[in-house]
């Protein structure tokens, strides 16, 4: 599974990335890929109207806010 944090590098985007990293550490699953996407054309192509946004396997699941590591962990568990 690919987890993408979409945003232009603002502090909230950085916080979302750190929360996602923490959620992945808590799950201890090695085949999950976390990446940060700051390219505006890619963000727009994915359909993110608000940032920061979190996408799981190319589907935006959270937009315009920073979910906690626990919330991200729950979203990941539902999809695994």
PDB file of N, CA, C and O in Angstrom:
ATOM      1  N   UNK A   1       0.849  -1.177   0.000  1.00  0.00           N
ATOM      2  CA  UNK A   1       0.000   0.000   0.000  1.00  0.00           C
ATOM      3  C   UNK A   1       0.890   1.234   0.000  1.00  0.00           C
ATOM      4  O   UNK A   1       1.917   1.277   0.677  1.00  0.00           O
ATOM      5  N   UNK A   2       0.483   2.222  -0.761  1.00  0.00           N
ATOM      6  CA  UNK A   2       1.205   3.492  -0.818  1.00  0.00           C
ATOM      7  C   UNK A   2       0.400   4.541  -0.057  1.00  0.00           C
ATOM      8  O   UNK A   2      -0.785   4.748  -0.320  1.00  0.00           O
ATOM      9  N   UNK A   3       1.063   5.196   0.886  1.00  0.00           N
ATOM     10  CA  UNK A   3       0.461   6.271   1.667  1.00  0.00           C
ATOM     11  C   UNK A   3       1.118   7.562   1.207  1.00  0.00           C
ATOM     12  O   UNK A   3       2.342   7.692   1.243  1.00  0.00           O
ATOM     13  N   UNK A   4       0.298   8.517   0.774  1.00  0.00           N
ATOM     14  CA  UNK A   4       0.836   9.791   0.304  1.00  0.00           C
ATOM     15  C   UNK A   4       0.299  10.934   1.150  1.00  0.00           C
ATOM     16  O   UNK A   4      -0.898  11.020   1.424  1.00  0.00           O
ATOM     17  N   UNK A   5       1.206  11.802   1.554  1.00  0.00           N
ATOM     18  CA  UNK A   5       0.842  13.039   2.224  1.00  0.00           C
ATOM     19  C   UNK A   5       0.962  14.138   1.181  1.00  0.00           C
ATOM     20  O   UNK A   5       2.043  14.387   0.648  1.00  0.00           O
ATOM     21  N   UNK A   6      -0.152  14.790   0.896  1.00  0.00           N
ATOM     22  CA  UNK A   6      -0.198  15.815  -0.142  1.00  0.00           C
ATOM     23  C   UNK A   6      -0.206  17.197   0.489  1.00  0.00           C
ATOM     24  O   UNK A   6      -1.044  17.490   1.342  1.00  0.00           O
ATOM     25  N   UNK A   7       0.723  18.042   0.075  1.00  0.00           N
ATOM     26  CA  UNK A   7       0.775  19.398   0.594  1.00  0.00           C
ATOM     27  C   UNK A   7       2.013  20.110   0.102  1.00  0.00           C
ATOM     28  O   UNK A   7       2.958  19.485  -0.380  1.00  0.00           O
ATOM     29  N   UNK A   8       1.999  21.406   0.226  1.00  0.00           N
ATOM     30  CA  UNK A   8       3.062  22.245  -0.322  1.00  0.00           C
ATOM     31  C   UNK A   8       4.214  22.517   0.657  1.00  0.00           C
ATOM     32  O   UNK A   8       5.038  23.398   0.412  1.00  0.00           O
ATOM     33  N   UNK A   9       4.272  21.779   1.740  1.00  0.00           N
ATOM     34  CA  UNK A   9       5.386  21.937   2.663  1.00  0.00           C
ATOM     35  C   UNK A   9       5.104  22.831   3.856  1.00  0.00           C
ATOM     36  O   UNK A   9       6.037  23.243   4.546  1.00  0.00           O
ATOM     37  N   UNK A  10       3.848  23.140   4.113  1.00  0.00           N
ATOM     38  CA  UNK A  10       3.486  23.970   5.264  1.00  0.00           C
ATOM     39  C   UNK A  10       3.673  23.173   6.562  1.00  0.00           C
ATOM     40  O   UNK A  10       3.828  21.953   6.508  1.00  0.00           O
ATOM     41  N   UNK A  11       3.661  23.826   7.707  1.00  0.00           N
ATOM     42  CA  UNK A  11       3.817  23.118   8.988  1.00  0.00           C
ATOM     43  C   UNK A  11       2.753  22.035   9.208  1.00  0.00           C
ATOM     44  O   UNK A  11       3.056  20.980   9.767  1.00  0.00           O
ATOM     45  N   UNK A  12       1.512  22.284   8.774  1.00  0.00           N
ATOM     46  CA  UNK A  12       0.459  21.264   8.949  1.00  0.00           C
ATOM     47  C   UNK A  12       0.738  20.036   8.088  1.00  0.00           C
ATOM     48  O   UNK A  12       0.447  18.910   8.491  1.00  0.00           O
ATOM     49  N   UNK A  13       1.299  20.253   6.909  1.00  0.00           N
ATOM     50  CA  UNK A  13       1.663  19.128   6.042  1.00  0.00           C
ATOM     51  C   UNK A  13       2.784  18.308   6.684  1.00  0.00           C
ATOM     52  O   UNK A  13       2.774  17.078   6.632  1.00  0.00           O
ATOM     53  N   UNK A  14       3.730  18.992   7.276  1.00  0.00           N
ATOM     54  CA  UNK A  14       4.811  18.303   7.987  1.00  0.00           C
ATOM     55  C   UNK A  14       4.282  17.500   9.163  1.00  0.00           C
ATOM     56  O   UNK A  14       4.742  16.388   9.419  1.00  0.00           O
ATOM     57  N   UNK A  15       3.319  18.060   9.876  1.00  0.00           N
ATOM     58  CA  UNK A  15       2.716  17.365  11.017  1.00  0.00           C
ATOM     59  C   UNK A  15       1.962  16.122  10.550  1.00  0.00           C
ATOM     60  O   UNK A  15       2.033  15.078  11.198  1.00  0.00           O
ATOM     61  N   UNK A  16       1.248  16.221   9.444  1.00  0.00           N
ATOM     62  CA  UNK A  16       0.536  15.066   8.905  1.00  0.00           C
ATOM     63  C   UNK A  16       1.528  13.975   8.516  1.00  0.00           C
ATOM     64  O   UNK A  16       1.285  12.797   8.776  1.00  0.00           O
ATOM     65  N   UNK A  17       2.634  14.356   7.901  1.00  0.00           N
ATOM     66  CA  UNK A  17       3.660  13.374   7.537  1.00  0.00           C
ATOM     67  C   UNK A  17       4.197  12.673   8.780  1.00  0.00           C
ATOM     68  O   UNK A  17       4.341  11.450   8.789  1.00  0.00           O
ATOM     69  N   UNK A  18       4.493  13.431   9.819  1.00  0.00           N
ATOM     70  CA  UNK A  18       5.008  12.838  11.059  1.00  0.00           C
ATOM     71  C   UNK A  18       3.963  11.929  11.704  1.00  0.00           C
ATOM     72  O   UNK A  18       4.315  10.864  12.211  1.00  0.00           O
ATOM     73  N   UNK A  19       2.698  12.320  11.696  1.00  0.00           N
ATOM     74  CA  UNK A  19       1.639  11.481  12.255  1.00  0.00           C
ATOM     75  C   UNK A  19       1.501  10.188  11.458  1.00  0.00           C
ATOM     76  O   UNK A  19       1.292   9.123  12.039  1.00  0.00           O
ATOM     77  N   UNK A  20       1.614  10.269  10.144  1.00  0.00           N
ATOM     78  CA  UNK A  20       1.539   9.068   9.305  1.00  0.00           C
ATOM     79  C   UNK A  20       2.731   8.156   9.578  1.00  0.00           C
ATOM     80  O   UNK A  20       2.578   6.938   9.662  1.00  0.00           O
ATOM     81  N   UNK A  21       3.909   8.741   9.715  1.00  0.00           N
ATOM     82  CA  UNK A  21       5.114   7.952  10.026  1.00  0.00           C
ATOM     83  C   UNK A  21       4.959   7.234  11.359  1.00  0.00           C
ATOM     84  O   UNK A  21       5.323   6.065  11.485  1.00  0.00           O
ATOM     85  N   UNK A  22       4.422   7.927  12.347  1.00  0.00           N
ATOM     86  CA  UNK A  22       4.197   7.339  13.673  1.00  0.00           C
ATOM     87  C   UNK A  22       3.183   6.193  13.579  1.00  0.00           C
ATOM     88  O   UNK A  22       3.376   5.148  14.200  1.00  0.00           O
ATOM     89  N   UNK A  23       2.118   6.379  12.817  1.00  0.00           N
ATOM     90  CA  UNK A  23       1.108   5.327  12.644  1.00  0.00           C
ATOM     91  C   UNK A  23       1.732   4.086  12.015  1.00  0.00           C
ATOM     92  O   UNK A  23       1.426   2.962  12.414  1.00  0.00           O
ATOM     93  N   UNK A  24       2.605   4.290  11.034  1.00  0.00           N
ATOM     94  CA  UNK A  24       3.268   3.155  10.386  1.00  0.00           C
ATOM     95  C   UNK A  24       4.208   2.441  11.353  1.00  0.00           C
ATOM     96  O   UNK A  24       4.274   1.212  11.358  1.00  0.00           O
ATOM     97  N   UNK A  25       4.923   3.190  12.159  1.00  0.00           N
ATOM     98  CA  UNK A  25       5.801   2.582  13.162  1.00  0.00           C
ATOM     99  C   UNK A  25       4.993   1.739  14.137  1.00  0.00           C
ATOM    100  O   UNK A  25       5.411   0.641  14.503  1.00  0.00           O
ATOM    101  N   UNK A  26       3.843   2.243  14.558  1.00  0.00           N
ATOM    102  CA  UNK A  26       2.996   1.525  15.502  1.00  0.00           C
ATOM    103  C   UNK A  26       2.474   0.222  14.911  1.00  0.00           C
ATOM    104  O   UNK A  26       2.334  -0.770  15.626  1.00  0.00           O
ATOM    105  N   UNK A  27       2.184   0.215  13.619  1.00  0.00           N
ATOM    106  CA  UNK A  27       1.647  -0.985  12.965  1.00  0.00           C
ATOM    107  C   UNK A  27       2.717  -2.042  12.693  1.00  0.00           C
ATOM    108  O   UNK A  27       2.411  -3.232  12.610  1.00  0.00           O
ATOM    109  N   UNK A  28       3.959  -1.611  12.558  1.00  0.00           N
ATOM    110  CA  UNK A  28       5.084  -2.513  12.306  1.00  0.00           C
ATOM    111  C   UNK A  28       4.866  -3.387  11.069  1.00  0.00           C
ATOM    112  O   UNK A  28       5.159  -4.582  11.090  1.00  0.00           O
ATOM    113  N   UNK A  29       4.353  -2.791  10.000  1.00  0.00           N
ATOM    114  CA  UNK A  29       4.172  -3.494   8.729  1.00  0.00           C
ATOM    115  C   UNK A  29       5.174  -2.908   7.749  1.00  0.00           C
ATOM    116  O   UNK A  29       5.189  -1.698   7.521  1.00  0.00           O
ATOM    117  N   UNK A  30       6.005  -3.755   7.172  1.00  0.00           N
ATOM    118  CA  UNK A  30       7.126  -3.273   6.371  1.00  0.00           C
ATOM    119  C   UNK A  30       6.791  -2.934   4.924  1.00  0.00           C
ATOM    120  O   UNK A  30       7.525  -2.163   4.306  1.00  0.00           O
ATOM    121  N   UNK A  31       5.721  -3.474   4.358  1.00  0.00           N
ATOM    122  CA  UNK A  31       5.469  -3.265   2.933  1.00  0.00           C
ATOM    123  C   UNK A  31       4.597  -2.040   2.632  1.00  0.00           C
ATOM    124  O   UNK A  31       4.027  -1.938   1.546  1.00  0.00           O
ATOM    125  N   UNK A  32       4.494  -1.130   3.572  1.00  0.00           N
ATOM    126  CA  UNK A  32       3.775   0.117   3.360  1.00  0.00           C
ATOM    127  C   UNK A  32       4.774   1.197   2.971  1.00  0.00           C
ATOM    128  O   UNK A  32       5.837   1.317   3.580  1.00  0.00           O
ATOM    129  N   UNK A  33       4.434   1.975   1.963  1.00  0.00           N
ATOM    130  CA  UNK A  33       5.321   3.023   1.458  1.00  0.00           C
ATOM    131  C   UNK A  33       4.720   4.377   1.810  1.00  0.00           C
ATOM    132  O   UNK A  33       3.563   4.653   1.492  1.00  0.00           O
ATOM    133  N   UNK A  34       5.509   5.214   2.465  1.00  0.00           N
ATOM    134  CA  UNK A  34       5.074   6.562   2.828  1.00  0.00           C
ATOM    135  C   UNK A  34       5.858   7.560   1.997  1.00  0.00           C
ATOM    136  O   UNK A  34       7.088   7.522   1.961  1.00  0.00           O
ATOM    137  N   UNK A  35       5.142   8.450   1.330  1.00  0.00           N
ATOM    138  CA  UNK A  35       5.830   9.490   0.577  1.00  0.00           C
ATOM    139  C   UNK A  35       5.115  10.827   0.715  1.00  0.00           C
ATOM    140  O   UNK A  35       3.906  10.902   0.938  1.00  0.00           O
ATOM    141  N   UNK A  36       5.907  11.868   0.574  1.00  0.00           N
ATOM    142  CA  UNK A  36       5.405  13.239   0.641  1.00  0.00           C
ATOM    143  C   UNK A  36       5.311  13.769  -0.790  1.00  0.00           C
ATOM    144  O   UNK A  36       6.264  13.658  -1.561  1.00  0.00           O
ATOM    145  N   UNK A  37       4.169  14.340  -1.137  1.00  0.00           N
ATOM    146  CA  UNK A  37       3.961  14.890  -2.481  1.00  0.00           C
ATOM    147  C   UNK A  37       3.757  16.392  -2.342  1.00  0.00           C
ATOM    148  O   UNK A  37       2.783  16.847  -1.742  1.00  0.00           O
ATOM    149  N   UNK A  38       4.698  17.160  -2.911  1.00  0.00           N
ATOM    150  CA  UNK A  38       4.614  18.619  -2.850  1.00  0.00           C
ATOM    151  C   UNK A  38       4.407  19.242  -4.225  1.00  0.00           C
ATOM    152  O   UNK A  38       4.300  20.464  -4.334  1.00  0.00           O
ATOM    153  N   UNK A  39       4.351  18.438  -5.264  1.00  0.00           N
ATOM    154  CA  UNK A  39       4.156  18.917  -6.629  1.00  0.00           C
ATOM    155  C   UNK A  39       2.685  19.270  -6.826  1.00  0.00           C
ATOM    156  O   UNK A  39       1.815  18.401  -6.774  1.00  0.00           O
ATOM    157  N   UNK A  40       2.422  20.549  -7.051  1.00  0.00           N
ATOM    158  CA  UNK A  40       1.041  21.037  -7.165  1.00  0.00           C
ATOM    159  C   UNK A  40       0.266  20.345  -8.282  1.00  0.00           C
ATOM    160  O   UNK A  40      -0.929  20.093  -8.132  1.00  0.00           O
ATOM    161  N   UNK A  41       0.919  20.036  -9.389  1.00  0.00           N
ATOM    162  CA  UNK A  41       0.214  19.372 -10.489  1.00  0.00           C
ATOM    163  C   UNK A  41      -0.218  17.961 -10.100  1.00  0.00           C
ATOM    164  O   UNK A  41      -1.297  17.518 -10.496  1.00  0.00           O
ATOM    165  N   UNK A  42       0.600  17.253  -9.338  1.00  0.00           N
ATOM    166  CA  UNK A  42       0.231  15.905  -8.865  1.00  0.00           C
ATOM    167  C   UNK A  42      -0.894  16.005  -7.845  1.00  0.00           C
ATOM    168  O   UNK A  42      -1.834  15.210  -7.875  1.00  0.00           O
ATOM    169  N   UNK A  43      -0.802  16.975  -6.943  1.00  0.00           N
ATOM    170  CA  UNK A  43      -1.840  17.176  -5.930  1.00  0.00           C
ATOM    171  C   UNK A  43      -3.182  17.458  -6.612  1.00  0.00           C
ATOM    172  O   UNK A  43      -4.207  16.889  -6.236  1.00  0.00           O
ATOM    173  N   UNK A  44      -3.170  18.334  -7.610  1.00  0.00           N
ATOM    174  CA  UNK A  44      -4.400  18.663  -8.339  1.00  0.00           C
ATOM    175  C   UNK A  44      -4.906  17.458  -9.124  1.00  0.00           C
ATOM    176  O   UNK A  44      -6.110  17.204  -9.162  1.00  0.00           O
ATOM    177  N   UNK A  45      -4.012  16.730  -9.738  1.00  0.00           N
ATOM    178  CA  UNK A  45      -4.385  15.545 -10.511  1.00  0.00           C
ATOM    179  C   UNK A  45      -5.074  14.495  -9.634  1.00  0.00           C
ATOM    180  O   UNK A  45      -5.974  13.785 -10.084  1.00  0.00           O
ATOM    181  N   UNK A  46      -4.637  14.412  -8.383  1.00  0.00           N
ATOM    182  CA  UNK A  46      -5.242  13.446  -7.458  1.00  0.00           C
ATOM    183  C   UNK A  46      -6.585  13.937  -6.927  1.00  0.00           C
ATOM    184  O   UNK A  46      -7.326  13.167  -6.315  1.00  0.00           O
ATOM    185  N   UNK A  47      -6.907  15.208  -7.155  1.00  0.00           N
ATOM    186  CA  UNK A  47      -8.202  15.735  -6.763  1.00  0.00           C
ATOM    187  C   UNK A  47      -8.264  16.325  -5.370  1.00  0.00           C
ATOM    188  O   UNK A  47      -9.353  16.492  -4.820  1.00  0.00           O
ATOM    189  N   UNK A  48      -7.119  16.645  -4.786  1.00  0.00           N
ATOM    190  CA  UNK A  48      -7.101  17.246  -3.454  1.00  0.00           C
ATOM    191  C   UNK A  48      -7.477  18.717  -3.566  1.00  0.00           C
ATOM    192  O   UNK A  48      -6.741  19.515  -4.146  1.00  0.00           O
ATOM    193  N   UNK A  49      -8.624  19.064  -3.010  1.00  0.00           N
ATOM    194  CA  UNK A  49      -9.071  20.453  -3.051  1.00  0.00           C
ATOM    195  C   UNK A  49      -8.511  21.251  -1.881  1.00  0.00           C
ATOM    196  O   UNK A  49      -8.326  22.463  -1.984  1.00  0.00           O
ATOM    197  N   UNK A  50      -8.241  20.572  -0.771  1.00  0.00           N
ATOM    198  CA  UNK A  50      -7.661  21.194   0.414  1.00  0.00           C
ATOM    199  C   UNK A  50      -6.443  20.391   0.847  1.00  0.00           C
ATOM    200  O   UNK A  50      -6.410  19.167   0.719  1.00  0.00           O
ATOM    201  N   UNK A  51      -5.449  21.098   1.357  1.00  0.00           N
ATOM    202  CA  UNK A  51      -4.288  20.419   1.922  1.00  0.00           C
ATOM    203  C   UNK A  51      -4.138  20.852   3.362  1.00  0.00           C
ATOM    204  O   UNK A  51      -4.607  21.929   3.729  1.00  0.00           O
ATOM    205  N   UNK A  52      -3.505  20.056   4.177  1.00  0.00           N
ATOM    206  CA  UNK A  52      -2.890  18.790   3.818  1.00  0.00           C
ATOM    207  C   UNK A  52      -3.950  17.736   3.527  1.00  0.00           C
ATOM    208  O   UNK A  52      -5.099  17.836   3.958  1.00  0.00           O
ATOM    209  N   UNK A  53      -3.525  16.726   2.782  1.00  0.00           N
ATOM    210  CA  UNK A  53      -4.424  15.621   2.470  1.00  0.00           C
ATOM    211  C   UNK A  53      -3.650  14.312   2.616  1.00  0.00           C
ATOM    212  O   UNK A  53      -2.430  14.268   2.458  1.00  0.00           O
ATOM    213  N   UNK A  54      -4.386  13.262   2.918  1.00  0.00           N
ATOM    214  CA  UNK A  54      -3.802  11.931   3.066  1.00  0.00           C
ATOM    215  C   UNK A  54      -4.474  11.016   2.052  1.00  0.00           C
ATOM    216  O   UNK A  54      -5.701  10.932   1.998  1.00  0.00           O
ATOM    217  N   UNK A  55      -3.665  10.331   1.250  1.00  0.00           N
ATOM    218  CA  UNK A  55      -4.191   9.402   0.256  1.00  0.00           C
ATOM    219  C   UNK A  55      -3.661   8.005   0.544  1.00  0.00           C
ATOM    220  O   UNK A  55      -2.477   7.824   0.827  1.00  0.00           O
ATOM    221  N   UNK A  56      -4.541   7.032   0.470  1.00  0.00           N
ATOM    222  CA  UNK A  56      -4.173   5.626   0.598  1.00  0.00           C
ATOM    223  C   UNK A  56      -4.459   4.970  -0.739  1.00  0.00           C
ATOM    224  O   UNK A  56      -5.591   4.984  -1.221  1.00  0.00           O
ATOM    225  N   UNK A  57      -3.419   4.391  -1.336  1.00  0.00           N
ATOM    226  CA  UNK A  57      -3.553   3.775  -2.660  1.00  0.00           C
ATOM    227  C   UNK A  57      -4.288   4.684  -3.639  1.00  0.00           C
ATOM    228  O   UNK A  57      -5.243   4.263  -4.293  1.00  0.00           O
ATOM    229  N   UNK A  58      -3.835   5.935  -3.733  1.00  0.00           N
ATOM    230  CA  UNK A  58      -4.335   6.925  -4.686  1.00  0.00           C
ATOM    231  C   UNK A  58      -5.729   7.481  -4.366  1.00  0.00           C
ATOM    232  O   UNK A  58      -6.241   8.299  -5.129  1.00  0.00           O
ATOM    233  N   UNK A  59      -6.352   7.064  -3.269  1.00  0.00           N
ATOM    234  CA  UNK A  59      -7.660   7.594  -2.879  1.00  0.00           C
ATOM    235  C   UNK A  59      -7.489   8.539  -1.692  1.00  0.00           C
ATOM    236  O   UNK A  59      -6.927   8.157  -0.666  1.00  0.00           O
ATOM    237  N   UNK A  60      -7.969   9.757  -1.833  1.00  0.00           N
ATOM    238  CA  UNK A  60      -7.878  10.724  -0.738  1.00  0.00           C
ATOM    239  C   UNK A  60      -8.882  10.325   0.343  1.00  0.00           C
ATOM    240  O   UNK A  60     -10.078  10.197   0.084  1.00  0.00           O
ATOM    241  N   UNK A  61      -8.366  10.131   1.563  1.00  0.00           N
ATOM    242  CA  UNK A  61      -9.225   9.706   2.675  1.00  0.00           C
ATOM    243  C   UNK A  61      -9.397  10.804   3.719  1.00  0.00           C
ATOM    244  O   UNK A  61     -10.351  10.769   4.497  1.00  0.00           O
ATOM    245  N   UNK A  62      -8.493  11.774   3.747  1.00  0.00           N
ATOM    246  CA  UNK A  62      -8.582  12.909   4.664  1.00  0.00           C
ATOM    247  C   UNK A  62      -8.076  14.132   3.911  1.00  0.00           C
ATOM    248  O   UNK A  62      -7.059  14.068   3.219  1.00  0.00           O
ATOM    249  N   UNK A  63      -8.794  15.250   4.050  1.00  0.00           N
ATOM    250  CA  UNK A  63      -8.396  16.468   3.352  1.00  0.00           C
ATOM    251  C   UNK A  63      -8.705  17.688   4.213  1.00  0.00           C
ATOM    252  O   UNK A  63      -9.773  17.782   4.818  1.00  0.00           O
ATOM    253  N   UNK A  64      -7.754  18.619   4.260  1.00  0.00           N
ATOM    254  CA  UNK A  64      -7.980  19.880   4.939  1.00  0.00           C
ATOM    255  C   UNK A  64      -7.785  19.865   6.443  1.00  0.00           C
ATOM    256  O   UNK A  64      -8.108  20.842   7.119  1.00  0.00           O
ATOM    257  N   UNK A  65      -7.263  18.773   6.973  1.00  0.00           N
ATOM    258  CA  UNK A  65      -7.007  18.701   8.416  1.00  0.00           C
ATOM    259  C   UNK A  65      -5.898  17.698   8.689  1.00  0.00           C
ATOM    260  O   UNK A  65      -5.470  16.971   7.793  1.00  0.00           O
ATOM    261  N   UNK A  66      -5.436  17.666   9.935  1.00  0.00           N
ATOM    262  CA  UNK A  66      -4.347  16.778  10.326  1.00  0.00           C
ATOM    263  C   UNK A  66      -4.897  15.713  11.282  1.00  0.00           C
ATOM    264  O   UNK A  66      -5.118  15.998  12.459  1.00  0.00           O
ATOM    265  N   UNK A  67      -5.119  14.493  10.789  1.00  0.00           N
ATOM    266  CA  UNK A  67      -5.593  13.431  11.671  1.00  0.00           C
ATOM    267  C   UNK A  67      -4.479  12.972  12.615  1.00  0.00           C
ATOM    268  O   UNK A  67      -3.293  13.103  12.313  1.00  0.00           O
ATOM    269  N   UNK A  68      -4.882  12.442  13.746  1.00  0.00           N
ATOM    270  CA  UNK A  68      -3.916  11.935  14.729  1.00  0.00           C
ATOM    271  C   UNK A  68      -3.289  10.636  14.230  1.00  0.00           C
ATOM    272  O   UNK A  68      -3.826  10.002  13.322  1.00  0.00           O
ATOM    273  N   UNK A  69      -2.154  10.233  14.813  1.00  0.00           N
ATOM    274  CA  UNK A  69      -1.582   8.928  14.450  1.00  0.00           C
ATOM    275  C   UNK A  69      -2.576   7.785  14.662  1.00  0.00           C
ATOM    276  O   UNK A  69      -2.612   6.843  13.871  1.00  0.00           O
ATOM    277  N   UNK A  70      -3.375   7.862  15.712  1.00  0.00           N
ATOM    278  CA  UNK A  70      -4.362   6.821  15.979  1.00  0.00           C
ATOM    279  C   UNK A  70      -5.421   6.743  14.899  1.00  0.00           C
ATOM    280  O   UNK A  70      -5.819   5.650  14.497  1.00  0.00           O
ATOM    281  N   UNK A  71      -5.885   7.896  14.424  1.00  0.00           N
ATOM    282  CA  UNK A  71      -6.881   7.908  13.352  1.00  0.00           C
ATOM    283  C   UNK A  71      -6.292   7.350  12.059  1.00  0.00           C
ATOM    284  O   UNK A  71      -6.954   6.600  11.341  1.00  0.00           O
ATOM    285  N   UNK A  72      -5.053   7.717  11.768  1.00  0.00           N
ATOM    286  CA  UNK A  72      -4.393   7.199  10.562  1.00  0.00           C
ATOM    287  C   UNK A  72      -4.204   5.691  10.683  1.00  0.00           C
ATOM    288  O   UNK A  72      -4.440   4.954   9.725  1.00  0.00           O
ATOM    289  N   UNK A  73      -3.786   5.238  11.840  1.00  0.00           N
ATOM    290  CA  UNK A  73      -3.612   3.799  12.078  1.00  0.00           C
ATOM    291  C   UNK A  73      -4.920   3.052  11.831  1.00  0.00           C
ATOM    292  O   UNK A  73      -4.920   1.990  11.208  1.00  0.00           O
ATOM    293  N   UNK A  74      -6.036   3.602  12.317  1.00  0.00           N
ATOM    294  CA  UNK A  74      -7.340   2.988  12.128  1.00  0.00           C
ATOM    295  C   UNK A  74      -7.697   2.922  10.638  1.00  0.00           C
ATOM    296  O   UNK A  74      -8.181   1.896  10.161  1.00  0.00           O
ATOM    297  N   UNK A  75      -7.459   4.014   9.906  1.00  0.00           N
ATOM    298  CA  UNK A  75      -7.726   4.013   8.459  1.00  0.00           C
ATOM    299  C   UNK A  75      -6.912   2.943   7.746  1.00  0.00           C
ATOM    300  O   UNK A  75      -7.413   2.263   6.851  1.00  0.00           O
ATOM    301  N   UNK A  76      -5.656   2.797   8.149  1.00  0.00           N
ATOM    302  CA  UNK A  76      -4.787   1.789   7.535  1.00  0.00           C
ATOM    303  C   UNK A  76      -5.269   0.378   7.863  1.00  0.00           C
ATOM    304  O   UNK A  76      -5.308  -0.489   6.990  1.00  0.00           O
ATOM    305  N   UNK A  77      -5.634   0.154   9.119  1.00  0.00           N
ATOM    306  CA  UNK A  77      -6.102  -1.179   9.541  1.00  0.00           C
ATOM    307  C   UNK A  77      -7.356  -1.576   8.789  1.00  0.00           C
ATOM    308  O   UNK A  77      -7.529  -2.750   8.463  1.00  0.00           O
ATOM    309  N   UNK A  78      -8.232  -0.631   8.506  1.00  0.00           N
ATOM    310  CA  UNK A  78      -9.469  -0.919   7.773  1.00  0.00           C
ATOM    311  C   UNK A  78      -9.188  -1.363   6.345  1.00  0.00           C
ATOM    312  O   UNK A  78      -9.992  -2.078   5.747  1.00  0.00           O
ATOM    313  N   UNK A  79      -8.056  -0.946   5.797  1.00  0.00           N
ATOM    314  CA  UNK A  79      -7.737  -1.254   4.395  1.00  0.00           C
ATOM    315  C   UNK A  79      -6.796  -2.436   4.232  1.00  0.00           C
ATOM    316  O   UNK A  79      -6.606  -2.926   3.119  1.00  0.00           O
ATOM    317  N   UNK A  80      -6.214  -2.893   5.308  1.00  0.00           N
ATOM    318  CA  UNK A  80      -5.268  -4.014   5.214  1.00  0.00           C
ATOM    319  C   UNK A  80      -5.976  -5.350   5.264  1.00  0.00           C
ATOM    320  O   UNK A  80      -5.329  -6.395   5.198  1.00  0.00           O
TER     321      UNK A  80
END
